Amino acid sequence: EDWGAEVEQAVAVAAPVAELPEVKLFNKWSTDDVQVGDISLQDYIAVKDKFSRYLPHSAGRFSVKRFRKSQCPIVERLACSLMMHGRNNGKKLMTVRIVKHSFEIIHLLTGENPLQVLVNAIINGGPREDSTRIGRQGT
C-alpha cells in the first residue's frame, strides 16, 4: 500500500489556517507601525509582534531571570513603574486605567499613535555617548 499518497491527500484536505485578528493595545492602537529608531534599544523595547497585547496586564514573571524584563511589553513596564510609593502598591488596574487615559490624551493632542510617542520618549530619555558618569569622576 502507498502511504505517501494518503498523507498528501490528508494534508491537502486540512482546514485552511484562519487569519488571526490584529492585536491592538486597548483595542485602539496598532503595534505594527511602531518604529524603534535606536538600533541599540531594539532588543529591549518590546512593543511589536509576539510582545503585542490587548491590555498591559499579563501577570508575567519577568524578574525571575536576568534580562527577562526586556521581554515584558513596554506599556506594561510603564504601568508597573506607576505602582510606587506605598499607597499605590499593587494597584495595577488603576495604573492601567491611568495609562489608557493618558494615551487617549496623547492621541487627541498629537494625532499620532501613542505607542510611537512612548517609544520616542524612551529613546530620548536614554543617556548619550560621552555623557554618562561611571563611578565618581566621569565626563
MARBA-3410 file (N, C-alpha, C, O; in Angstrom, 1 decimal):
139
0.8,-1.2,0.0,0.0,0.0,0.0,0.9,1.2,0.0,2.0,1.2,0.5 ~ 0.4,2.3,-0.6,1.1,3.5,-0.7,0.6,4.5,0.3,-0.4,5.2,0.1 ~ 1.4,4.6,1.4,1.1,5.5,2.5,1.3,7.0,2.1,0.6,7.9,2.6 ~ 2.3,7.2,1.2,2.6,8.6,0.9,1.4,9.3,0.2,1.2,10.5,0.4 ~ 0.7,8.6,-0.6,-0.5,9.2,-1.3,-1.5,9.6,-0.3,-2.2,10.7,-0.5
-1.8,8.8,0.7,-2.8,9.1,1.7,-2.4,10.3,2.5,-3.2,11.1,2.9 ~ -1.1,10.4,2.9,-0.6,11.5,3.7,-0.7,12.8,2.9,-1.2,13.8,3.4 ~ -0.4,12.8,1.6,-0.5,14.0,0.8,-2.0,14.4,0.7,-2.3,15.6,0.7 ~ -2.8,13.4,0.5,-4.3,13.7,0.4,-4.8,14.3,1.7,-5.6,15.2,1.7 ~ -4.3,13.8,2.9,-4.8,14.3,4.2,-4.3,15.7,4.4,-5.0,16.5,4.9
-3.1,16.0,3.9,-2.5,17.4,4.1,-3.3,18.3,3.2,-3.6,19.5,3.6 ~ -3.7,17.9,2.0,-4.5,18.8,1.1,-5.9,19.0,1.6,-6.5,20.1,1.4 ~ -6.5,18.1,2.4,-7.8,18.2,2.9,-7.8,19.1,4.2,-8.9,19.5,4.6 ~ -6.7,19.3,4.8,-6.6,20.0,6.1,-7.3,21.4,6.0,-7.2,22.0,4.9 ~ -7.9,21.8,7.1,-8.6,23.1,7.1,-7.6,24.2,6.8,-6.5,24.2,7.3
-8.0,25.3,6.1,-7.2,26.4,5.9,-6.9,27.2,7.2,-7.8,27.2,8.1 ~ -5.8,27.7,7.3,-5.4,28.5,8.5,-6.2,29.7,8.6,-6.2,30.5,7.7 ~ -6.9,29.9,9.8,-7.7,31.1,9.9,-6.8,32.3,10.1,-5.8,32.2,10.8 ~ -7.2,33.4,9.6,-6.4,34.7,9.7,-6.6,35.2,11.2,-7.8,35.4,11.6 ~ -5.5,35.5,11.9,-5.6,36.0,13.2,-5.9,37.5,13.2,-5.4,38.2,12.3
-6.8,37.9,14.1,-7.1,39.4,14.1,-5.8,40.2,14.6,-5.0,39.6,15.3 ~ -5.8,41.4,14.2,-4.7,42.3,14.6,-4.8,42.6,16.0,-5.9,43.0,16.5 ~ -3.7,42.5,16.8,-3.7,42.8,18.2,-3.4,44.3,18.3,-2.4,44.8,17.9 ~ -4.4,45.0,18.9,-4.3,46.4,19.2,-4.3,46.7,20.7,-5.1,46.1,21.4 ~ -3.5,47.6,21.1,-3.4,47.9,22.5,-4.7,48.7,22.9,-5.1,49.7,22.2
-5.4,48.2,23.9,-6.7,48.8,24.3,-7.7,48.7,23.2,-8.7,49.6,23.1 ~ -7.6,47.8,22.2,-8.4,47.7,21.0,-8.4,49.0,20.2,-9.4,49.2,19.4 ~ -7.4,49.8,20.3,-7.4,51.1,19.6,-6.1,51.3,18.8,-6.2,51.7,17.6 ~ -5.0,51.0,19.4,-3.7,51.5,18.7,-2.9,50.2,18.3,-2.6,49.3,19.1 ~ -2.6,50.2,17.0,-1.8,49.1,16.4,-0.4,49.2,16.8,0.2,50.3,16.9
0.2,48.0,16.9,1.7,48.0,17.2,2.5,47.7,16.0,3.7,47.8,16.1 ~ 1.9,47.5,14.9,2.6,47.2,13.7,3.4,48.3,13.1,4.5,48.1,12.6 ~ 2.8,49.5,13.2,3.5,50.7,12.6,4.4,51.4,13.5,4.9,52.5,13.2 ~ 4.7,50.9,14.7,5.6,51.5,15.7,7.1,51.2,15.2,7.4,50.0,15.0 ~ 7.9,52.2,15.1,9.3,52.0,14.7,10.2,52.4,15.9,10.0,53.4,16.5
11.2,51.5,16.2,12.2,51.8,17.2,13.4,52.3,16.5,14.1,51.6,15.8 ~ 13.6,53.6,16.6,14.7,54.3,15.8,16.1,54.0,16.2,17.0,53.9,15.4 ~ 16.3,53.7,17.5,17.6,53.4,18.0,17.9,52.0,17.9,17.2,51.1,18.5 ~ 19.0,51.6,17.2,19.3,50.2,17.0,19.7,49.5,18.3,19.4,48.3,18.4 ~ 20.4,50.2,19.2,20.8,49.6,20.4,19.7,49.3,21.3,19.8,48.4,22.2
18.5,49.9,21.2,17.4,49.6,22.0,16.3,48.7,21.4,15.3,48.4,22.1 ~ 16.5,48.2,20.2,15.5,47.4,19.6,15.3,46.1,20.3,14.1,45.5,20.3 ~ 16.3,45.5,21.0,16.1,44.3,21.7,15.5,44.5,23.1,15.0,43.5,23.7 ~ 15.4,45.7,23.6,15.0,46.0,24.9,13.6,46.7,25.0,13.0,46.8,26.0 ~ 13.1,47.2,23.8,11.8,47.8,23.8,10.9,46.8,23.1,10.8,46.7,21.9
10.1,46.1,24.0,9.2,45.0,23.5,7.9,45.6,23.1,7.1,45.9,24.0 ~ 7.6,45.9,21.9,6.4,46.5,21.5,5.7,45.8,20.3,4.5,46.0,20.1 ~ 6.4,45.1,19.5,5.8,44.5,18.3,5.7,43.0,18.4,6.1,42.3,19.3 ~ 5.0,42.5,17.4,4.9,41.0,17.1,4.4,40.2,18.3,3.3,40.4,18.8 ~ 5.3,39.4,18.9,4.9,38.5,19.9,4.7,39.2,21.3,4.2,38.7,22.2
5.2,40.5,21.4,5.0,41.2,22.6,3.8,42.1,22.6,3.5,42.7,23.6 ~ 3.0,42.1,21.5,1.8,43.0,21.5,0.7,42.3,22.3,0.5,41.1,22.2 ~ 0.0,43.1,23.1,-1.1,42.7,23.9,-2.3,43.6,23.8,-2.1,44.7,23.3 ~ -3.4,43.1,24.2,-4.6,43.9,24.2,-4.6,44.8,25.5,-5.0,46.0,25.4 ~ -4.1,44.3,26.6,-4.0,45.0,27.8,-2.6,44.9,28.4,-2.0,43.8,28.2
-2.1,45.9,29.0,-0.8,45.8,29.7,-0.9,45.1,31.0,-0.3,45.7,32.0 ~ -1.5,44.0,31.1,-1.6,43.2,32.3,-1.5,41.8,32.1,-2.5,41.1,31.9 ~ -0.3,41.3,32.0,-0.1,39.9,31.6,0.2,39.0,32.8,0.2,37.7,32.7 ~ 0.5,39.5,34.0,0.8,38.8,35.2,2.0,37.9,34.9,2.1,36.8,35.5 ~ 2.9,38.3,34.1,4.1,37.5,33.8,5.1,37.7,34.9,5.1,38.7,35.6
6.0,36.7,35.0,7.1,36.7,36.0,8.4,37.1,35.3,9.2,36.2,34.9 ~ 8.5,38.4,35.1,9.7,38.9,34.2,10.9,39.2,35.1,11.9,39.5,34.5 ~ 10.8,39.0,36.4,12.0,39.3,37.2,12.7,38.0,37.7,13.6,38.1,38.5 ~ 12.2,36.9,37.2,12.8,35.6,37.7,14.2,35.4,37.2,15.1,35.0,38.0 ~ 14.5,35.8,35.9,15.8,35.6,35.4,16.4,37.0,35.0,15.6,37.9,34.8
17.7,37.0,34.8,18.3,38.2,34.4,18.0,38.5,33.0,17.9,37.7,32.1 ~ 17.7,39.8,32.7,17.3,40.3,31.4,16.0,39.8,30.9,15.6,40.1,29.7 ~ 15.2,39.1,31.7,13.9,38.7,31.2,12.9,39.8,31.1,11.9,39.8,30.4 ~ 13.2,40.9,31.9,12.2,42.0,31.9,12.3,42.7,30.5,11.4,43.5,30.3 ~ 13.3,42.5,29.7,13.3,43.1,28.4,12.3,42.4,27.5,12.0,43.0,26.4
11.7,41.3,27.9,10.7,40.7,27.1,9.3,41.1,27.6,8.3,40.8,26.9 ~ 9.2,41.9,28.6,7.9,42.4,29.1,7.5,43.5,28.2,8.3,44.4,27.8 ~ 6.2,43.6,27.8,5.8,44.6,26.9,6.0,46.0,27.5,5.8,46.2,28.7 ~ 6.4,47.0,26.7,6.9,48.2,27.2,5.8,49.0,27.9,6.1,49.8,28.9 ~ 4.6,48.9,27.5,3.5,49.6,28.1,3.2,48.9,29.5,2.8,49.7,30.4
3.4,47.7,29.6,3.2,47.0,30.9,4.3,47.5,31.9,4.0,47.6,33.1 ~ 5.5,47.7,31.4,6.6,48.2,32.3,6.2,49.6,32.7,6.6,49.9,33.8 ~ 5.6,50.4,31.8,5.2,51.7,32.2,4.1,51.6,33.3,4.2,52.4,34.3 ~ 3.2,50.7,33.2,2.1,50.6,34.2,2.7,50.1,35.5,2.2,50.6,36.6 ~ 3.6,49.2,35.4,4.2,48.7,36.7,5.1,49.7,37.4,5.1,49.8,38.6
5.7,50.6,36.6,6.5,51.7,37.2,5.7,52.7,37.9,6.2,53.5,38.7 ~ 4.4,52.8,37.5,3.5,53.8,38.2,3.0,53.2,39.6,2.5,54.0,40.4 ~ 3.2,51.9,39.8,2.7,51.4,41.1,3.8,51.6,42.2,4.5,50.6,42.6 ~ 4.0,52.8,42.6,5.1,53.1,43.6,4.5,53.9,44.7,3.4,54.4,44.7 ~ 5.3,54.0,45.7,5.1,54.9,46.9,3.9,54.5,47.8,2.9,55.2,47.9
4.0,53.3,48.3,3.1,52.8,49.4,1.6,52.8,49.1,1.1,51.7,49.0 ~ 1.0,53.9,48.9,-0.4,53.9,48.7,-0.8,53.4,47.4,-2.0,53.0,47.2 ~ 0.1,53.3,46.4,-0.3,52.7,45.1,0.3,51.3,44.9,0.1,50.8,43.8 ~ 0.9,50.7,45.9,1.5,49.4,45.7,0.4,48.4,45.4,-0.6,48.3,46.1 ~ 0.6,47.6,44.3,-0.3,46.5,43.9,-1.6,47.0,43.2,-2.4,46.1,42.9
-1.7,48.2,42.9,-3.0,48.7,42.3,-2.7,48.8,40.8,-2.7,49.9,40.2 ~ -2.6,47.6,40.1,-2.2,47.6,38.7,-3.4,48.0,37.8,-3.2,48.7,36.8 ~ -4.6,47.7,38.2,-5.8,48.1,37.4,-5.9,49.6,37.4,-6.3,50.1,36.3 ~ -5.6,50.2,38.5,-5.6,51.7,38.5,-4.6,52.3,37.5,-4.9,53.2,36.8 ~ -3.4,51.7,37.6,-2.3,52.2,36.7,-2.6,51.9,35.2,-2.3,52.7,34.4
-3.2,50.8,34.9,-3.6,50.5,33.5,-4.7,51.5,33.1,-4.6,52.0,31.9 ~ -5.6,51.9,33.9,-6.6,52.9,33.6,-5.9,54.3,33.4,-6.3,55.0,32.4 ~ -4.9,54.6,34.2,-4.2,55.9,34.0,-3.5,55.9,32.7,-3.5,56.9,32.0 ~ -2.8,54.8,32.3,-2.1,54.7,31.1,-3.0,54.8,29.9,-2.7,55.5,28.9 ~ -4.2,54.2,30.0,-5.2,54.2,28.9,-5.7,55.7,28.7,-5.7,56.1,27.6
-6.0,56.4,29.8,-6.4,57.8,29.7,-5.3,58.7,29.2,-5.6,59.6,28.4 ~ -4.1,58.4,29.6,-3.0,59.3,29.1,-2.7,59.0,27.7,-2.4,60.0,26.9 ~ -2.9,57.8,27.2,-2.7,57.5,25.8,-3.8,58.2,25.0,-3.6,58.7,23.9 ~ -5.1,58.3,25.5,-6.2,59.0,24.9,-5.8,60.5,24.7,-6.0,61.1,23.7 ~ -5.3,61.1,25.8,-4.9,62.5,25.7,-3.8,62.7,24.7,-3.8,63.7,24.0
-2.8,61.8,24.7,-1.7,62.0,23.8,-2.2,61.9,22.4,-1.8,62.7,21.5 ~ -3.1,61.0,22.1,-3.7,60.8,20.8,-4.5,62.1,20.4,-4.4,62.5,19.2 ~ -5.2,62.6,21.3,-6.0,63.8,21.0,-5.1,65.1,20.7,-5.4,65.9,19.8 ~ -4.0,65.2,21.5,-3.2,66.4,21.3,-2.3,66.3,20.1,-2.1,67.3,19.4 ~ -1.7,65.1,19.9,-0.7,65.0,18.8,-1.3,64.4,17.5,-0.8,64.7,16.4
-2.3,63.5,17.6,-2.9,62.9,16.5,-2.0,61.7,16.0,-2.3,61.0,15.0 ~ -1.0,61.3,16.8,-0.1,60.2,16.5,-0.5,59.0,17.3,-1.3,59.1,18.2 ~ 0.2,57.9,17.0,0.0,56.7,17.7,0.7,56.9,19.1,1.9,57.1,19.1 ~ 0.0,56.7,20.2,0.7,57.0,21.5,1.8,56.0,21.8,2.7,56.3,22.5 ~ 1.7,54.8,21.2,2.8,53.9,21.4,4.1,54.4,20.8,5.2,54.3,21.3
4.0,55.0,19.6,5.2,55.6,19.0,5.7,56.8,19.8,6.9,57.0,19.9 ~ 4.8,57.6,20.4,5.2,58.7,21.2,6.0,58.2,22.4,7.0,58.7,22.9 ~ 5.5,57.1,23.0,6.1,56.4,24.2,7.5,55.9,23.8,8.5,56.1,24.6 ~ 7.6,55.3,22.7,8.9,54.7,22.3,9.9,55.9,22.0,11.1,55.8,22.4 ~ 9.5,56.9,21.4,10.3,58.1,21.1,10.8,58.7,22.4,11.9,59.1,22.6
9.9,58.8,23.4,10.2,59.4,24.7,11.3,58.5,25.4,12.2,59.0,26.1 ~ 11.1,57.2,25.3,12.1,56.3,26.0,13.5,56.4,25.3,14.5,56.4,26.0 ~ 13.5,56.5,24.0,14.7,56.7,23.2,15.4,58.0,23.6,16.6,58.1,23.8 ~ 14.6,59.1,23.7,15.1,60.4,24.1,15.6,60.5,25.5,16.4,61.3,25.9 ~ 15.0,59.6,26.4,15.4,59.7,27.8,16.7,58.9,28.1,17.2,59.1,29.2
17.2,58.2,27.2,18.4,57.4,27.4,19.7,58.3,27.4,19.6,59.4,26.8 ~ 20.8,57.9,28.0,22.0,58.7,28.0,22.6,58.7,26.6,22.5,57.7,25.9 ~ 23.3,59.7,26.3,24.1,59.8,25.1,25.5,59.4,25.3,26.0,59.3,26.4 ~ 26.2,59.2,24.2,27.6,58.8,24.3,28.4,59.9,24.9,28.2,61.1,24.6 ~ 29.4,59.6,25.7,30.3,60.5,26.4,29.6,61.4,27.4,30.1,62.4,27.8
28.4,61.1,27.8,27.7,61.9,28.9,27.3,61.1,30.1,26.7,61.6,31.0 ~ 27.7,59.8,30.1,27.3,59.0,31.3,28.4,59.1,32.3,29.6,59.3,32.0 ~ 28.1,58.9,33.6,29.0,59.0,34.6,29.2,57.6,35.2,28.2,57.0,35.6 ~ 30.4,57.2,35.3,30.7,55.9,35.8,31.6,56.1,37.0,32.7,56.7,36.9 ~ 31.2,55.7,38.2,32.0,55.9,39.4,31.8,57.3,39.9,30.7,57.8,39.9
32.9,58.0,40.3,32.8,59.3,40.8,33.1,60.4,39.8,32.5,61.4,39.7 ~ 34.1,60.1,39.0,34.6,61.1,38.0,33.7,61.3,36.8,32.6,61.9,36.9 ~ 34.1,60.7,35.7,33.2,60.7,34.5,33.3,62.1,33.8,33.8,63.1,34.4 ~ 32.9,62.0,32.5,33.0,63.2,31.7,31.6,63.5,31.2,31.4,64.5,30.5
END
